[in-house]
Amino acid sequence: MRIGLIGASIWERTTDKGTFHSVSFERRYKDTAGNWQSTHSFDTSDLLALAKLADQAHSRILELRNAEDE
């Protein structure tokens, strides 16, 4: 999932104790040479998009858990 240049990836891992989910966030940007790079640091102007993505990721994980329970 993505909002602008901020992206979130949901990772699922299954262990003998159950299935767990984690989320990683990254921001894409172009460097001075025009090449795309990524970072896990966020500027103040990124925080609202980051918060919205965290909310969306949380909702998606709940959907995944509910589907597992069915």
Secondary structure as UniProt FT lines:
FT   STRAND          2..3
FT   TURN            4..5
FT   STRAND          6..15
FT   TURN            16..17
FT   STRAND          18..30
FT   TURN            32..33
FT   STRAND          36..39
FT   HELIX           44..46
FT   HELIX           47..69
//
